[in-house]
């Protein structure tokens, strides 16, 4: 039989789904048959998607939202923030705010979902980690620490929840073109050398990450848990870059062979 990823009659939750990767994921799940709920601090107007506004740091508010939603089959824990500061200039406020959203909130969301999914002996969760879970990009120490911490949550949750039929996986996006990164993509002086180090020679699109999330969340990936999948154009597979020794040109925002 041909492989087809469907979420018919499934209840799916996407945190941080108001834009970028989260919104693209929500739309993809909807178009694949799911009943989709976006949980974010701002309302979302998207046909066929329910929007609940809440502070994702508020555990009680999150639990009440799940009470309203009912049994959750798939949860995409995607909410996150990024506040660049040099290491020695990173404030306690920056550090704490980043960990509150990117790490602590994700853990308590996963915990609340796990309690409920264990009762049904099934469920799938996908975390949005990052290539920064593995590397030490400058000026992002709070972000990097939070995303590295997600891998500890991932591995432990997959271990403890597997016996109950609950799978937990993660995606690790590289540089993806969203509203938050639009200025970087518009600056050729920045992206030209950056993309030179990527085997695919370009940045990513939110839908390309959403496709990976949908795969991991779906029954097609029924024997996959505890894993993290890079969606980074090959960035983490290289050490010295790709394009510098090739006959190539930078055109249309990406590197191409001449």
C-alpha positions in Angstrom: 0.0 0.0 0.0 1.2 3.5 -0.7 2.3 5.6 2.3 -0.2 8.2 3.2 0.0 10.4 6.3 -3.5 11.1 7.6 -4.9 12.4 10.9 -8.6 11.7 10.3 -10.7 11.9 13.5 -7.6 12.9 15.5 -7.5 15.7 18.0 -4.3 17.7 17.6 -2.8 20.5 19.7 -0.2 22.9 18.5 1.4 25.3 21.0 2.9 28.5 19.6 0.9 28.0 16.5 0.1 31.7 15.7 2.8 31.9 13.1 5.8 30.3 11.4 6.5 26.6 11.9 3.6 26.3 14.3 0.9 27.7 12.0 2.2 25.8 9.0 2.0 22.6 11.1 -1.5 23.4 12.2 -2.6 23.9 8.6 -0.9 20.7 7.5 -2.6 18.7 10.2 -5.9 20.2 9.4 -5.5 19.5 5.7 -4.7 15.9 6.6 -8.0 15.4 8.4 -7.3 16.5 12.0 -9.3 18.6 14.4 -6.6 21.2 15.3 -6.3 23.5 18.3 -3.8 26.3 18.4 -2.7 27.4 21.9 -0.9 30.7 21.9 -0.8 34.1 23.5 -2.5 35.7 20.5 -5.7 34.6 18.6 -5.4 33.0 15.3 -7.9 33.4 12.5 -7.5 30.3 10.3 -10.4 28.4 8.7 -10.9 25.0 10.2 -8.6 25.6 13.2 -9.7 26.4 16.8 -7.7 29.1 18.6 -7.4 29.3 22.4 -5.6 32.3 23.9 -3.6 31.7 27.1 -0.3 32.3 28.8 1.6 29.1 28.1 3.6 29.6 31.3 0.3 29.2 33.3 0.0 25.5 34.1 -3.6 25.8 35.4 -4.7 27.6 32.2 -3.1 24.9 30.1 -4.8 22.2 32.0 -8.2 24.0 31.6 -7.5 24.3 27.9 -7.0 20.5 27.7 -10.2 20.0 29.6 -12.0 21.9 26.9 -10.2 20.2 24.1 -10.8 16.7 25.4 -8.7 13.6 24.5 -5.5 14.6 22.6 -4.1 12.3 20.1 -1.2 14.4 18.9 0.6 17.3 20.6 3.1 19.6 18.9 5.0 21.5 21.6 6.4 24.3 19.5 6.2 27.5 21.5 9.5 29.3 21.9 11.3 32.6 22.0 14.8 33.8 21.1 16.4 36.9 22.7 20.0 37.3 21.5 22.5 38.7 24.0 26.2 38.2 24.4 27.2 35.7 27.1 28.5 38.4 29.5 25.6 40.7 28.8 22.8 38.1 29.3 20.5 39.3 32.0 18.8 37.1 34.5 15.5 38.4 33.1 16.5 37.2 29.6 17.8 33.9 30.9 14.7 33.2 32.9 12.2 34.3 30.3 13.7 32.1 27.7 13.8 29.0 29.9 10.3 29.7 31.2 8.9 29.4 27.7 11.3 27.2 25.8 12.0 24.6 28.5 9.9 24.8 31.7 6.6 25.4 29.8 7.3 22.5 27.4 8.0 20.2 30.3 4.8 21.0 32.2 2.8 20.8 29.0 4.3 17.4 28.3 3.7 16.3 31.8 0.0 17.3 31.7 -0.5 15.6 28.4 1.3 12.5 29.5 -1.0 12.1 32.5 -4.0 12.1 30.2 -2.5 10.1 27.4 -1.4 7.3 29.8 -5.1 6.8 30.7 -5.8 6.0 27.0 -2.6 4.1 26.4 -1.8 6.0 23.3 -0.6 9.4 22.0 2.2 11.1 20.1 4.1 14.3 21.0 6.7 16.2 18.9 8.9 18.9 20.4 10.4 21.7 18.4 14.1 21.7 19.4 16.8 23.2 17.2 20.2 22.7 15.6 21.2 24.9 18.6 20.4 22.0 20.8 23.8 20.7 19.7 25.9 23.7 18.8 27.0 26.9 20.6 25.9 29.7 18.3 27.3 33.0 19.6 25.0 35.5 21.5 22.3 32.9 22.1 23.4 31.2 25.4 19.9 31.2 27.0 18.3 30.0 23.8 21.0 27.3 23.3 20.7 26.1 26.8 16.9 25.9 26.6 17.0 23.9 23.4 19.7 21.6 24.6 17.5 20.9 27.7 14.7 19.8 25.5 16.7 16.8 24.4 16.9 15.7 28.0 13.1 15.9 28.3 12.8 14.1 25.0 14.9 11.1 25.9 13.5 10.7 29.4 9.9 11.1 28.3 10.3 8.6 25.5 11.8 6.1 28.0 9.1 6.5 30.6 6.0 6.8 28.3 6.9 4.1 25.7 5.3 1.3 27.8 2.0 3.2 27.6 2.0 3.5 23.8 3.0 7.1 23.8 5.7 8.3 21.4 7.8 11.4 21.9 10.1 12.8 19.2 11.6 16.1 18.2 12.6 18.1 15.1 15.7 20.3 15.1 15.3 23.0 12.5 18.1 25.1 11.2 17.6 28.6 9.8 13.9 28.7 8.6 12.3 31.7 6.8 9.6 33.1 9.1 8.5 36.5 10.2 11.2 36.4 12.9 14.0 35.7 10.5 12.8 37.8 7.5 15.4 40.5 8.1 18.2 37.9 8.1 16.9 36.4 4.8 16.7 39.9 3.3 20.4 40.6 4.1 22.5 39.0 1.4 25.7 39.9 3.3 24.5 37.6 6.1 22.9 34.7 4.3 25.4 34.3 1.4 28.3 33.1 3.7 25.8 31.3 6.0 24.2 29.3 3.2 27.7 28.6 1.7 28.2 26.1 4.6 24.9 24.3 3.9 24.9 21.3 1.5 21.5 22.4 0.1 22.8 26.0 -0.2 19.6 27.7 1.1 17.4 28.3 4.1 14.3 26.3 4.9 10.6 26.9 4.7 8.2 26.4 7.6 6.3 23.8 5.6 9.5 21.7 5.3 9.6 21.5 9.1 5.9 20.9 9.3 6.3 17.9 7.0 8.8 16.4 9.3 6.6 17.0 12.4 3.6 15.5 10.7 5.7 12.4 9.8 6.9 11.9 13.3 3.5 12.5 14.8 1.7 10.1 12.5 1.1 6.4 12.7 3.6 6.1 9.7 6.3 6.6 12.3 4.8 4.1 14.7 8.2 2.5 15.7 10.0 5.8 16.1 10.3 7.4 19.6 13.0 9.3 21.4 14.6 10.6 18.2 15.5 14.0 17.0 15.4 14.8 13.3 17.5 17.6 11.7 15.6 19.8 9.2 18.6 22.0 8.4 19.7 21.6 4.8 22.5 19.4 5.9 24.1 22.0 8.2 24.9 19.6 11.1 26.4 17.0 8.7 29.2 19.3 7.6 32.3 20.7 9.3 34.0 22.9 6.8 31.1 23.7 4.5 30.2 22.6 1.0 30.1 25.3 -1.7 33.6 26.9 -1.3 35.3 24.3 -3.5 32.6 24.1 -6.2 32.0 26.1 -9.4 29.0 27.9 -8.1 27.1 31.2 -7.8 24.8 32.8 -5.3 21.5 33.6 -7.0 17.9 34.1 -5.8 18.9 33.8 -2.2 20.6 30.4 -2.6 23.8 28.8 -3.8 23.6 27.0 -7.2 26.0 25.0 -9.3 27.3 27.0 -12.3 
